[in-house]
Amino acid sequence: MLRTWQEMLLRIVERLDDHFTLRDVLAQRDALVRAFPNNNNVDAKIRQQLQVLRDRKIIEFTSRGSYRRLVPRAQPTLYYESIDSSALKSASQIARVALEAWTVLNLRCRRCDSMLVALPPNTPISDVTCVKCRAEYQVKSKAGPFPRYLVGASHAKLLERLRSAPLPDYLLVEYDSRLQMVKYAVIIAGDQIDAPRIHARKELSANARRAGWIGARIDIENLDIIPVVSPSFIQRPAEKL
């Protein structure tokens, strides 16, 4: 079921601190852009829906641009929301965008336990970032177990990043599309991935939309993983893929 603007904004507000600001809400605007790609006036819509939440006694305005939540903080969920899919072409693209939204609504930074926010669409090698320590994460989703190789971003962009800093952490999310539920999720720390693990894919043909573009495959065999969601719901020590 596609959530309305009001429901999506409520999900965001329910995960903020008890006292929050308009800036905190606007930090999540890119998650809303991804969920509602056909809306061209996102900031105005956010302000409008905050007024609706105020009228419903879910929040109160404490001063200009400052709010207090009047309902309890929501608990994380394994279920992800449907999105406006009219601008997307495949079921995997729809799931990818929905699970990026699930990430920012339900997970926190593994380094400092702060909120995550979505980066602007088409950011080269990262999807979300931490509001405090600025750690970056790339979200990979699959309706089934992950193979040895991840399909990466631009081969050149990945190598360029490695020349100055480690790659972002990779969040691997296995999901059930029928239940719209996350089944399994782990994090691979980006500092484990070096240049020999990044292999160029075949150059896109002249007839392709991005003719000449060269993607990458990332070898993740034998890398340590950090469990996030597992079938047993028990936090386990680092393992090997």
N, C-alpha and C positions, 0 to 999 in steps of 0.2 A: 504493500500500500504506500502510495506517495504521500509523504508528510506535507502538511501545509507550512507556509512561512511561519505562522504562529507557533505550530508544534516544534519546528526546527529551532526557532529562537528560544523557546522554552527549554529545550534540551540543552542549549548552550548556557542559558542563565542558571539552570539547575546545577551546573558543574563549576560555576565561578565561586569565588569567596563570598561569604555572606554580604560583605560590603564591596561593591565593584563600581567601575566607572564606564562611561560610554566608550572610552578608549579600549577597555578590556573586551567589550563586545565587538567593536569594530576590528579588533585583532583577528576575529574569526570570520571576517567578511569573505575571504577566499574560499573557505569551506562552503559558504552559502552560494557563492558564485558557481562553484562546481555542482552544487545540488540543484540550482535554479539557473541554468546557463542562458535562458531567454529573457531574464530580467536585467534591464539596462540601468536601473536606478537603485542599486543595492543599499547604499547608505541611507537614502530616504526611507526605504522599506524597513530597515532596521529601526530607525527612529519611530516610525509609525507603529511597529509591532511592540516596541517598548511601552508606548502609551497604552496599547491594548492590554499588555500584561499588568500595567499599573491599574487600569480600570477593573481588571479581574482580581485585584488584591493579591497578586503573586509577587509583585515588587512594589516598592515605594520610592519616590524621588526624595532624596535627602538634601540635595543642593544641585546647582547647575552641573549637569553631566555626571552626577553621583547618585547611586541607587543602593537600596538594601533589599535583599531577597527575603520574602516573608514565608516561604515554604522550605521544607528541609532539602538539603542537598541530595540529588539523585545518586543512586548507586550505579556503577558501571554495568553494562549489559553485553551479552554475547550476540544479540540480535542487531542487525544493521538495517537502516531505512532504505526504502526505494527512493529513487531520485527522478527528476525530470529527464527522461532519456531521449527526448526528441532530437537532441543535437549529437547523439552518439550512434555508432553504426553497428556495434556488436554486443552480445551478452557479456563478453569479457571486459569490454570497455565500461559498460554500465556497472558491473561488479567492482571494477577497479576504482571508479570515482566514488561509489557508495562506501567502499571500505576505507578509502582515504578519509571520508567524513566520519566513519565509525572510529577511526584512529584518534582524531582530535577530540571527539566527544567522550571517549572512554579511557584512553591511555594517558599516562604522564611520562615525562622525561625520565629515562633510566638513570641519568647522571645526577639530577638535582630534584627530581619529583615535582617539577613545575609543569604548568599547562603547555600543551602543544598547540600550534596553530598551523593552518594550511599555508603553503607558499603559493604565489600566483601560478595559475595554470601555465604549463609549458616551461617551468623552471627546469634547467637542463638536467641535473642529476639528483635532485632532492624534491620531496613532496611536502614534508612538514618540518617545522623547526620548533625548538623550545623558546618560550618567551623570555626566559631568564638567562640560561647559559649559552643559548644559540646553537646547541647541538642540532644536527640535521639528520633526517631519516628519509630513506627511500622506501615506499610501501610497495611490496610485490604481493599480488594475490593470485590464487589458483584454486580451481574446483577439484582438488586432489593433491596428492603428495608432490613436493617439489623435486625435480631431477637434480643431477649433479651440477648443471650449468644454469645460471640465471640469465635471462635476456636483459642485457644492460642498455644503457643510454648510448649516446654517441661515443664511439671508440676514442676519438680525438679528445673529447671533453673529459672523459674519465682519466686518460693519461695526463692531460693538462692539470687536472685537479691534483693528481698524485705528485706532481712536481713541486707543489706548494703546501699540501696538507693531506691528511688521510681522507679516504672516501667517507661519505655519510654512513651511519649504521643502516643495515638492511632489515626491515621488518617483513617477515614472510608470513602471510596469512592464508591458511587453507580454509575454505568456506563451503557451506552447503547452500546452493542457490535455491533449492526448493523450500527450505526452512528459513532462508535469509539469516543464517546464523554462522558465526565464526566457530570452527571446530578445533583449530590448532593454530598457534602463532608463536614464533620465536624471533629473536633478534640476533643478527650476526654483526658484531662490532666491525665497523669499517676499517679500523686500523689493522685488521688481520689480512686485508686484501692488498696484495702488491701487484706490480706490473705484470709479472709472469702469469698471474691468474686471469688476466684480461686478454681475451682473444678477439681479433677482428672478425666480423661476419662479412658475408659477401656484399659487395657494393650494390646498391639498388639500381635497377635498370633505368635506361633513359626514359622509359614510359611510366615510371613510378612518379607519384606526387612529389617525393623528395629524391629525385634522380641524383645518383652519385653519393648519396648519404651512406655512411658505413657505421653500422651498429656494433655492439660488442656482446660477447658471451663471458660471463664471470664464473670461474671454477670455484665452487664452494665446498668441494670434497674435503673432509677431515677438519673443517673449521669448527671452533667452539661455538655453541649456541646458548642463548639465554632464554629459557622458557617464559612465555608471557601468558598463553592460554594452552592448556593441555587437557586431554580427556579425563584425567584423574583430578584436575583442578588442584594439584599439589605442586608447589614450587620445587623444582628439582635442581641439583647442581649442574654446572656446565657439562654439556655432552658434545659428541662429535656427530656431524652429519654423515 
